[in-house]
């Protein structure tokens, strides 16, 4: 069966002229909002969890926090993100009588999911920092939390920057499932264009190309940040 690419492209461009271009821009905006805010929430949650899991467990509270954190990480890493979205939107929201649109639910779920993965990333980053850095901070009178936040965590973030970049890329691609809770993301936008004439080849190929371009720019930004940080390290002699 020979494909009439010219005809399919004309059908697609007609849909763009009829306003579908705005739909794509809306989907792109939604995809980036969910991924960016999800990563930021994940970094905050992941850092807190990572610290609770590396703190010395001499007292009952650190032990309880460690167990709780382990359960949280296991729960979100052990279930698919689409299942978490469905449970959050269709079960937890009605049970808790919370009114929120699909976009806000998606941001929260992606943030919680990312937090579980970032916690392991951050934990490895913290453990990669020489323990002498923490001891030096304590020696000059800093409390444990201050020494962690001012001395250890900044160095850990430098070490894990490429991995955080990969996490962001994963989040961008995983947003393709938010249409399950009626959110107009990039994938849903291109699908809707295809649905209008039942011509999916061009929209889906352009969808794949759009994700490739996004991932390329994220990779480029991370590479530039790494280069800048390496320059800073050489200047400071670290």
C-alpha positions as CSV (number, residue, x, y, z in Angstrom):
1,X,0.0,0.0,0.0
2,X,1.5,3.3,-1.1
3,X,1.2,6.2,1.2
4,X,0.2,9.6,-0.2
5,X,2.4,11.8,1.9
6,X,1.5,15.0,0.1
7,X,-2.2,14.4,0.7
8,X,-1.7,13.6,4.3
9,X,0.5,16.7,4.9
10,X,-2.1,18.8,3.2
11,X,-4.8,17.4,5.6
12,X,-2.6,18.2,8.5
13,X,-1.8,21.8,7.4
14,X,-5.5,22.4,6.9
15,X,-6.2,21.4,10.5
16,X,-3.4,23.8,11.7
17,X,-4.9,26.6,9.7
18,X,-8.3,25.9,11.3
19,X,-6.9,26.5,14.8
20,X,-5.3,23.2,15.7
21,X,-1.9,25.0,16.0
22,X,-3.2,26.6,19.2
23,X,-4.1,23.2,20.5
24,X,-0.5,22.0,20.0
25,X,0.8,25.1,21.8
26,X,-1.6,24.5,24.7
27,X,-0.5,20.8,24.8
28,X,3.2,21.8,24.8
29,X,2.6,24.3,27.6
30,X,0.8,21.8,29.7
31,X,3.5,19.1,29.1
32,X,6.3,21.5,30.2
33,X,4.3,22.8,33.2
34,X,3.7,19.3,34.5
35,X,7.3,18.2,34.0
36,X,8.9,21.4,35.4
37,X,6.7,21.7,38.5
38,X,6.8,17.9,39.0
39,X,10.6,17.9,39.0
40,X,10.7,20.9,41.4
41,X,8.3,19.2,43.8
42,X,10.3,16.0,43.4
43,X,13.6,17.7,44.3
44,X,12.1,19.2,47.5
45,X,10.5,15.9,48.6
46,X,13.4,13.8,47.4
47,X,16.0,15.9,49.3
48,X,14.0,15.7,52.5
49,X,13.6,11.9,52.2
50,X,17.3,11.5,51.2
51,X,18.4,13.4,54.4
52,X,16.1,11.3,56.6
53,X,17.6,8.1,55.1
54,X,21.2,9.1,55.7
55,X,20.9,10.6,59.1
56,X,22.3,8.5,61.9
57,X,19.5,6.3,63.4
58,X,20.4,6.4,67.1
59,X,17.0,7.6,68.2
60,X,13.5,6.4,67.5
61,X,12.4,9.3,65.3
62,X,15.1,8.8,62.6
63,X,14.2,5.1,62.6
64,X,10.5,5.9,62.1
65,X,11.2,8.4,59.4
66,X,13.5,6.0,57.6
67,X,10.8,3.3,57.6
68,X,8.2,5.7,56.4
69,X,10.4,7.0,53.7
70,X,11.2,3.5,52.5
71,X,7.5,2.7,52.2
72,X,6.9,5.9,50.3
73,X,9.7,5.2,47.8
74,X,8.7,1.6,47.4
75,X,5.0,2.6,46.7
76,X,5.7,5.2,44.1
77,X,8.6,3.3,42.4
78,X,6.6,0.0,42.4
79,X,3.5,1.2,40.6
80,X,3.1,2.8,37.1
81,X,2.6,6.5,36.9
82,X,-0.7,6.0,35.0
83,X,-2.1,3.9,37.8
84,X,-1.1,6.6,40.3
85,X,-2.9,9.2,38.2
86,X,-6.0,7.1,38.0
87,X,-6.1,6.4,41.7
88,X,-5.4,10.0,42.6
89,X,-8.0,11.5,40.3
90,X,-10.8,8.9,40.4
91,X,-10.5,7.5,43.9
92,X,-8.6,9.8,46.3
93,X,-10.1,13.0,45.1
94,X,-13.7,11.9,45.6
95,X,-12.9,10.2,48.9
96,X,-11.2,13.2,50.3
97,X,-13.8,15.5,48.8
98,X,-11.1,17.6,47.1
99,X,-12.1,19.6,44.0
100,X,-9.2,20.1,41.6
101,X,-8.8,19.9,37.9
102,X,-6.8,17.2,36.1
103,X,-3.8,19.5,35.6
104,X,-3.3,20.2,39.3
105,X,-3.8,16.5,40.1
106,X,-1.2,15.6,37.4
107,X,1.3,18.1,38.8
108,X,1.0,16.7,42.4
109,X,1.1,13.0,41.3
110,X,4.2,13.6,39.1
111,X,5.8,15.5,41.9
112,X,5.2,12.7,44.4
113,X,6.4,10.1,41.8
114,X,9.5,12.1,41.0
115,X,10.2,12.6,44.7
116,X,10.6,8.8,45.1
117,X,13.2,8.6,42.3
118,X,15.0,11.9,43.2
119,X,15.3,10.7,46.8
120,X,17.5,7.8,45.7
121,X,19.4,10.0,43.3
122,X,20.0,12.6,46.1
123,X,20.9,9.9,48.6
124,X,23.6,8.6,46.3
125,X,24.8,12.2,45.7
126,X,25.0,12.9,49.5
127,X,26.9,9.6,50.0
128,X,29.3,10.6,47.3
129,X,30.4,13.7,49.2
130,X,33.4,13.1,51.5
131,X,32.2,12.6,55.0
132,X,35.0,14.9,56.1
133,X,33.0,17.8,54.6
134,X,30.2,17.2,57.1
135,X,32.6,16.7,59.9
136,X,34.3,20.0,59.1
137,X,31.0,21.8,59.1
138,X,30.2,20.3,62.5
139,X,33.7,21.2,63.8
140,X,33.1,24.9,63.1
141,X,29.9,24.9,65.1
142,X,27.2,24.2,62.5
143,X,24.3,22.0,63.5
144,X,23.7,18.8,61.6
145,X,20.8,20.2,59.5
146,X,22.7,23.4,58.7
147,X,25.8,21.5,57.8
148,X,23.8,19.3,55.5
149,X,21.9,22.1,53.8
150,X,24.9,24.5,53.5
151,X,27.8,22.1,52.9
152,X,26.8,18.7,51.8
153,X,23.7,19.1,49.7
154,X,25.1,21.8,47.4
155,X,28.0,19.5,46.6
156,X,25.7,16.6,46.2
157,X,23.5,18.5,43.6
158,X,26.6,19.2,41.5
159,X,27.4,15.5,41.5
160,X,23.9,14.4,40.5
161,X,23.1,17.1,38.0
162,X,23.3,14.8,34.9
163,X,21.0,12.3,36.6
164,X,18.5,15.0,37.5
165,X,18.5,16.0,33.9
166,X,17.7,12.4,32.9
167,X,14.8,12.5,35.5
168,X,13.5,15.7,33.9
169,X,13.6,14.0,30.4
170,X,11.7,11.0,31.8
171,X,9.0,13.3,33.3
172,X,8.6,15.1,30.0
173,X,8.0,11.8,28.2
174,X,5.8,10.3,30.9
175,X,3.4,13.3,30.6
176,X,2.0,11.5,27.6
177,X,-0.3,9.5,29.9
178,X,-2.1,12.5,31.5
179,X,-4.8,12.3,28.9
180,X,-6.2,9.4,31.1
181,X,-7.5,12.1,33.5
182,X,-8.7,14.5,30.7
183,X,-5.6,16.7,30.6
184,X,-4.7,18.2,27.2
185,X,-1.0,17.5,26.9
186,X,1.2,17.3,23.8
187,X,0.2,13.7,22.9
188,X,-3.5,14.4,23.4
189,X,-3.3,17.5,21.2
190,X,-1.7,15.6,18.2
191,X,-4.2,12.7,18.7
192,X,-7.1,15.1,18.5
193,X,-5.8,16.5,15.3
194,X,-5.6,13.0,13.9
195,X,-9.1,12.2,15.1
196,X,-10.6,14.9,13.0
197,X,-9.8,13.2,9.7
198,X,-8.6,9.8,10.9
199,X,-5.2,10.6,9.5
200,X,-2.7,9.8,12.2
201,X,0.6,9.2,10.4
202,X,1.7,12.8,10.0
203,X,0.5,14.0,13.5
204,X,2.2,11.1,15.3
205,X,5.4,11.4,13.4
206,X,5.5,15.2,14.2
207,X,4.6,14.3,17.8
208,X,7.7,12.0,18.0
209,X,9.8,14.8,16.4
210,X,8.5,17.3,18.9
211,X,9.5,15.1,21.8
212,X,13.0,14.6,20.3
213,X,13.5,18.3,19.9
214,X,12.4,18.9,23.6
215,X,14.8,16.2,24.8
216,X,17.6,17.6,22.7
217,X,17.3,21.1,24.2
218,X,17.1,19.7,27.7
219,X,20.2,17.6,27.1
220,X,21.9,20.7,25.7
221,X,21.0,22.8,28.7
222,X,22.3,20.1,31.1
223,X,25.5,19.9,29.2
224,X,26.0,23.7,29.4
225,X,25.3,23.7,33.1
226,X,27.8,20.9,33.6
227,X,30.4,22.8,31.7
228,X,29.8,25.9,33.7
229,X,30.0,24.0,37.0
230,X,33.3,22.3,35.9
231,X,34.7,25.8,35.2
232,X,33.7,27.0,38.6
233,X,35.3,23.9,40.2
234,X,38.5,24.5,38.4
235,X,38.6,28.2,39.5
236,X,38.0,27.2,43.1
237,X,40.4,24.4,43.0
238,X,37.8,21.7,43.8
